[in-house]
Amino acid sequence: MMITNLQINALAAVVILLILANNRNSPVCPPENRSFRLLLIHLLILLALDSAMWSVNLQQFPGARMLNLIVNYVYYAEQSILGYLWGMYSHRLTRLELTPQGRWLHRLPLVTGLAILCANPMTQSVFVISADNVYSRGWGIWGSIYAVCAFFYLIEAMLLAVFRLSHLSDEERKDGWNLLVGSALPVLGAVLQMLWYGVTAIWSFGALSVLILYLNVQSRHAAKAEKELEQSRISVMLSQIQPHFLYNALLGIKELCDTEPGKASDALEHFSYFLRGNLDSLTITRLIPFTKELEHIEDYLYLEKMRYEERIKIEWKIEYKDFMLPPLTLQPIIENAVRHGITKKNEGGKLTIRTEQNEDSILITVRDDGAGFDINEPKNDGKTHIGIENVRKRLEMMCGGALMVKSEKEVGTEVTIILPQRRGDPGENYSGGR
């Protein structure tokens, strides 16, 4: 039976590794994707620990019993953590937002289960390792409470799935059915494992669950997000090539041709690079180096300064450059700062662009001391907000980033982009040169 269990775990691990590999190669990152990836990683760890338990149990070598104890404690702790992660994934998938107080209450089963596990050396309510290194389950009231805490989040996910089936749209009902089946399988495995000792079924069934969720939920969400991303990319590219901007830029270049031919040549070069950067964004489906985005910003600001001259002052505080971001992330934000902030004041203003790195993220800040606006006041044209929301959506889908806006009338606006630290593949960068 031990060999069979090890083979089942190995097959389940291969399935999870294949899902992880395919999931990593996806160019988009739906909101629940990060929770799903964590779920896969911890399920893989749990399968490895389960295999280690079967391998060490009954063995007689120096330190075998101690090793068996350690592996079991880690296994049961990981089981509680995985249950909690399953709950977080189900919340993301069903779009259920908890209040700060609700989040603490939601962690209560996890904390209770871990506390019971910590007391196991005295109570032996979760599991027992005999003196001759034989594993057996613990019983009693505390063991039952631990089991309820460990599987609480799976049962919660099933209830959330039923809610989806009865209250939401047809598309979301598909998610509900898959979440219901996916959450029920590990519970069924737990029942089988309780009835037939020696059968490992809980998390091998869990591997089948994540396969169902990946094929029927994650893949569909990724395809939908990729389509939205494509539409978003086209929308933002077209928004940057506006007739009035092209007219003003070309008119400025014509005037320079009559007065300063050398500057006209430089301006025409920046103008052509700016157009190429916008057109390139249609074919780029991956993150690009920040240096490429920076070149595009410099081309845009050169053209705007040609028109507004000293009314636009620029301060660069680029402390960190070695990172990736979605194409056309900063340029729409900087255009908003120039068009709706600085140039709305007769005297103009200053634009500050800053990048910095901390332990777990990269921060990009765009600040202007222009006209500002009331972020709670609805805009009649909606153009500025549409551009910001477009960038926010692409940040979230492509790299799990976030965008925050602070503004005050007659004081200015500050936009902060937060990019989580990730080890991207440089080979995914597009290779256009200058």
C-alpha positions in Angstrom: 0.0 0.0 0.0 2.9 2.4 0.8 4.2 2.1 -2.8 0.8 2.7 -4.2 0.3 5.8 -2.0 3.7 7.2 -3.1 2.9 6.6 -6.7 -0.4 8.4 -6.3 1.3 11.4 -4.6 4.0 11.4 -7.4 1.3 11.5 -10.1 -0.6 14.3 -8.3 2.7 16.3 -7.9 3.4 16.0 -11.6 -0.1 17.3 -12.4 0.5 20.3 -10.1 3.9 21.1 -11.5 2.5 21.1 -15.1 -0.3 23.5 -14.0 2.3 25.7 -12.3 4.4 25.8 -15.4 1.5 26.7 -17.7 0.2 29.2 -15.2 3.6 31.0 -15.0 3.7 31.4 -18.8 0.4 33.2 -18.9 0.9 36.9 -20.0 -2.0 38.0 -17.8 -2.7 37.7 -14.0 -6.4 37.7 -13.1 -7.0 38.8 -9.5 -7.5 35.2 -8.2 -4.5 33.9 -10.0 -2.0 34.7 -7.2 -4.2 32.9 -4.6 -4.4 29.9 -7.0 -0.6 29.8 -7.4 -0.1 29.9 -3.7 -2.7 27.1 -3.4 -0.7 25.0 -5.9 2.6 25.5 -4.2 1.3 24.6 -0.7 -0.5 21.6 -2.1 2.8 20.4 -3.7 4.5 20.8 -0.3 1.7 18.9 1.4 2.0 16.0 -1.1 5.8 15.8 -0.4 5.2 15.8 3.3 2.5 13.0 3.0 5.0 10.9 1.0 7.7 11.5 3.6 5.2 10.3 6.3 4.6 7.1 4.5 8.3 6.6 3.9 9.3 7.2 7.6 6.5 5.4 9.3 7.4 2.0 10.8 11.1 2.5 9.9 13.7 1.6 12.5 16.9 3.6 12.3 18.5 6.1 14.7 16.3 9.2 14.9 13.4 7.6 12.8 10.8 8.4 15.5 11.9 12.0 15.9 11.9 12.5 12.1 8.4 11.0 12.0 7.2 13.4 14.7 8.7 16.4 12.9 7.3 15.4 9.5 3.8 14.9 11.0 3.8 18.2 12.9 4.8 20.1 9.7 2.2 18.1 7.7 -0.7 19.0 10.0 0.4 22.6 10.2 0.6 22.8 6.4 -2.8 21.2 6.1 -4.3 24.0 8.2 -2.5 26.6 6.1 -3.6 25.0 2.9 -7.2 25.0 4.1 -6.9 28.8 4.8 -5.5 29.4 1.4 -8.3 27.5 -0.2 -10.7 29.9 1.6 -8.8 32.9 0.4 -9.0 31.6 -3.2 -12.7 31.0 -2.9 -13.2 34.6 -1.7 -11.2 36.0 -4.6 -13.1 33.8 -7.1 -16.5 34.8 -5.7 -15.5 38.5 -5.3 -16.3 38.4 -1.6 -14.6 41.3 0.2 -14.1 41.1 4.0 -13.8 44.0 6.4 -10.6 44.2 8.5 -12.6 42.7 11.4 -14.0 40.1 9.1 -10.5 39.1 8.1 -9.4 38.5 11.6 -12.6 36.4 12.3 -11.9 34.5 9.1 -8.5 33.5 10.4 -10.0 32.1 13.7 -10.3 28.4 12.5 -6.7 28.5 11.2 -5.4 29.9 14.6 -7.5 27.4 16.6 -6.3 24.5 14.5 -2.6 25.5 14.9 -3.1 26.0 18.7 -4.6 22.5 19.1 -1.7 21.1 17.1 0.8 22.9 19.4 -0.9 21.3 22.4 -0.7 17.8 20.8 2.5 16.7 22.7 0.3 16.9 25.9 -3.1 15.9 24.6 -2.1 13.6 21.6 -5.5 14.6 20.2 -4.3 15.1 16.6 -1.9 12.2 16.1 0.3 9.8 18.0 3.7 8.3 17.2 4.3 5.2 19.4 7.6 4.3 20.9 8.2 1.8 18.0 7.6 4.5 15.4 4.0 3.6 14.4 1.7 6.5 13.4 -2.0 6.5 14.5 -4.6 9.2 14.4 -5.6 11.0 17.6 -9.2 11.0 18.7 -11.4 12.9 21.2 -13.1 16.3 21.3 -9.9 18.3 20.5 -9.0 16.1 17.6 -12.5 16.5 16.2 -12.3 20.3 16.6 -8.9 20.3 14.8 -10.5 18.4 11.9 -13.4 20.9 11.7 -10.9 23.8 11.7 -8.8 22.2 9.0 -11.7 21.5 6.7 -13.7 24.6 7.6 -12.5 26.6 4.6 -13.4 23.8 2.2 -16.9 23.7 3.5 -17.1 27.5 3.4 -16.0 27.4 -0.3 -18.8 24.9 -1.0 -21.3 27.3 0.6 -20.0 30.2 -1.4 -20.2 28.1 -4.6 -23.9 27.4 -3.8 -24.4 31.1 -3.4 -23.0 31.7 -6.8 -25.3 29.0 -8.3 -28.4 30.7 -6.9 -27.7 34.4 -7.2 -25.3 35.2 -10.0 -25.1 35.3 -13.8 -24.7 32.2 -16.1 -21.0 32.8 -16.5 -20.4 33.0 -12.8 -22.5 29.9 -12.2 -19.9 28.0 -14.1 -17.3 29.1 -11.5 -19.8 28.1 -8.8 -20.2 24.5 -10.1 -16.4 24.1 -10.5 -15.7 25.5 -7.0 -18.4 23.3 -5.5 -16.9 20.1 -7.1 -13.3 21.2 -6.4 -14.0 21.9 -2.8 -16.1 18.7 -2.3 -13.4 16.3 -3.6 -10.9 16.8 -0.7 -13.7 16.5 1.8 -14.7 13.2 0.1 -11.1 12.1 0.2 -11.0 12.8 4.0 -14.1 10.7 4.5 -12.5 7.8 2.5 -9.3 8.1 4.4 -11.1 8.0 7.8 -13.0 4.8 6.7 -10.0 3.0 5.2 -6.8 3.6 7.1 -3.8 3.4 4.9 -5.4 5.1 1.9 -4.0 8.5 1.0 -6.9 10.4 -0.7 -7.4 13.9 0.8 -4.7 15.8 -1.1 -4.4 13.5 -4.1 -8.1 14.3 -4.6 -7.0 17.9 -4.0 -4.7 17.7 -7.0 -7.7 16.6 -9.0 -9.6 19.6 -7.7 -7.0 22.1 -8.8 -6.9 20.4 -12.2 -10.6 20.9 -12.6 -10.4 24.5 -11.4 -7.4 25.2 -13.7 -9.1 23.7 -16.8 -12.6 25.1 -16.2 -12.0 28.3 -14.3 -8.5 29.7 -14.4 -7.9 29.1 -18.1 -11.3 30.7 -19.0 -10.6 33.7 -16.8 -7.1 34.1 -18.2 -8.5 34.0 -21.8 -11.1 36.6 -20.9 -8.5 38.8 -19.1 -6.2 38.5 -22.2 -9.0 39.6 -24.5 -9.7 42.6 -22.2 -6.0 43.4 -22.0 -5.8 43.4 -25.8 -8.8 45.8 -26.0 -7.3 47.9 -23.3 -3.9 48.1 -25.1 -5.6 49.2 -28.3 -7.6 51.8 -26.4 -4.7 53.3 -24.7 -2.6 53.4 -27.8 -5.3 55.1 -29.8 -5.9 57.6 -27.0 -2.2 58.7 -27.2 -2.3 59.4 -31.0 -4.9 62.2 -30.8 -5.4 64.6 -33.7 -4.8 67.8 -31.7 -1.5 66.4 -30.3 -0.3 65.4 -33.8 -1.3 68.8 -35.2 0.4 70.8 -32.5 3.6 68.7 -32.7 3.8 69.0 -36.5 3.1 72.7 -36.3 5.8 73.1 -33.8 8.3 71.2 -36.0 7.3 73.3 -39.0 8.1 76.5 -37.1 11.4 75.1 -36.1 12.2 74.3 -39.7 11.9 78.0 -40.5 13.9 79.2 -37.5 16.2 76.4 -36.1 16.6 73.6 -38.6 18.9 71.6 -36.2 16.2 71.6 -33.5 13.6 70.7 -36.1 15.6 67.6 -37.0 15.8 66.5 -33.3 12.1 67.2 -32.8 11.2 65.1 -35.8 13.3 62.2 -34.5 11.6 62.3 -31.1 8.2 62.5 -32.9 8.9 59.4 -35.0 10.2 57.5 -31.9 7.0 58.5 -30.0 4.7 57.3 -32.8 6.7 54.0 -33.1 6.5 53.4 -29.3 2.7 53.8 -29.4 2.4 51.5 -32.5 4.7 48.9 -30.9 2.4 48.6 -27.9 -0.2 46.9 -30.1 2.1 43.9 -30.6 3.7 43.7 -27.2 2.0 41.2 -24.9 4.6 41.0 -22.2 6.2 43.3 -19.7 8.9 45.6 -21.0 12.0 47.1 -19.4 11.5 50.3 -17.6 14.2 51.9 -19.7 12.1 51.4 -22.8 9.1 53.2 -21.1 11.5 55.9 -20.0 12.6 56.5 -23.5 9.0 56.9 -24.6 8.3 59.4 -21.8 11.3 61.4 -22.8 10.1 61.6 -26.4 6.7 62.7 -25.3 8.0 65.4 -22.9 10.5 66.7 -25.5 7.5 67.4 -27.8 5.5 69.0 -25.0 8.4 71.2 -23.9 8.8 72.3 -27.5 5.3 73.7 -27.3 5.1 74.9 -23.7 8.8 75.7 -23.1 9.5 76.9 -19.6 5.9 76.4 -18.4 6.8 72.8 -17.9 9.7 72.0 -15.5 10.8 68.4 -15.1 12.6 66.9 -12.2 14.0 63.3 -12.6 14.6 61.2 -9.5 15.3 57.8 -11.1 16.9 55.8 -8.3 16.2 52.4 -9.8 15.8 51.2 -13.4 16.2 47.4 -13.4 12.6 46.3 -13.5 9.7 45.4 -15.8 6.3 47.0 -16.3 3.4 46.9 -18.8 3.9 49.1 -21.9 2.3 52.5 -21.9 2.0 52.6 -18.1 3.6 55.9 -17.3 3.1 57.9 -20.5 -0.8 58.3 -20.1 -0.2 59.3 -16.4 2.4 61.9 -17.4 0.2 63.2 -20.2 -2.7 63.7 -17.7 -0.3 65.6 -15.4 0.8 67.9 -18.3 -2.6 68.4 -20.0 -5.0 68.4 -16.9 -2.6 69.7 -14.3 0.4 71.8 -15.2 -0.8 73.5 -18.4 -4.1 74.5 -16.7 -2.1 77.1 -14.7 -1.0 80.2 -16.5 2.4 80.0 -14.9 2.8 76.2 -15.5 4.4 74.0 -13.0 6.8 71.2 -12.1 6.6 67.5 -12.9 8.5 65.1 -10.7 9.1 61.5 -11.8 10.6 59.2 -9.2 11.4 55.5 -8.9 12.6 53.6 -5.8 12.9 50.1 -4.6 12.0 48.7 -1.2 12.1 45.1 0.2 9.1 43.7 -1.6 8.1 46.2 -4.3 9.1 49.0 -6.7 7.4 52.4 -6.3 7.0 54.8 -9.2 5.7 58.3 -8.3 4.5 61.0 -10.7 3.8 64.3 -9.0 2.8 67.6 -10.4 2.0 71.0 -8.7 -0.7 71.8 -11.2 -4.4 72.5 -11.0 -5.3 69.3 -9.2 -8.9 68.0 -8.8 -11.3 66.5 -6.3 -11.0 62.7 -6.6 -14.6 62.4 -5.3 -16.1 64.7 -7.8 -17.4 63.0 -11.0 -15.9 64.2 -14.2 -18.3 65.0 -17.1 -16.0 63.8 -19.9 -14.5 60.9 -17.9 -11.3 60.9 -20.1 -8.8 61.3 -17.3 -10.4 58.6 -15.1 -10.8 56.2 -18.1 -7.1 56.5 -18.8 -6.1 56.0 -15.1 -8.5 53.0 -14.8 -7.1 51.6 -18.0 -3.6 51.7 -16.6 -4.7 50.3 -13.3 -6.4 47.3 -15.0 -3.4 46.5 -17.1 -1.1 46.7 -14.0 -3.3 44.3 -12.1 -3.7 41.8 -14.9 -0.2 41.7 -16.2 2.0 41.9 -13.0 -0.3 42.1 -9.9 0.5 45.8 -9.6 -1.6 48.6 -8.1 -2.1 52.3 -8.7 -3.1 55.0 -6.2 -4.1 58.6 -6.9 -4.0 61.6 -4.5 -5.1 65.1 -5.6 -6.1 68.4 -4.2 -7.4 71.4 -6.1 -4.8 74.1 -6.7 -2.2 72.0 -5.0 -1.5 69.2 -7.5 -1.8 65.5 -8.1 0.3 62.5 -7.1 0.0 59.1 -8.8 1.9 56.1 -7.2 2.4 52.8 -9.0 3.3 49.8 -6.8 5.0 46.9 -8.6 5.6 43.7 -6.7 9.2 42.4 -6.9 9.2 39.5 -9.4 12.0 37.7 -11.2 11.0 38.2 -14.8 12.6 36.5 -17.8 14.7 39.0 -19.7 14.0 37.0 -22.8 10.4 38.1 -22.7 11.4 41.7 -23.3 10.7 43.1 -26.7 13.9 43.9 -28.6 13.2 47.2 -30.4 16.3 49.4 -30.5 17.0 53.1 -31.3 
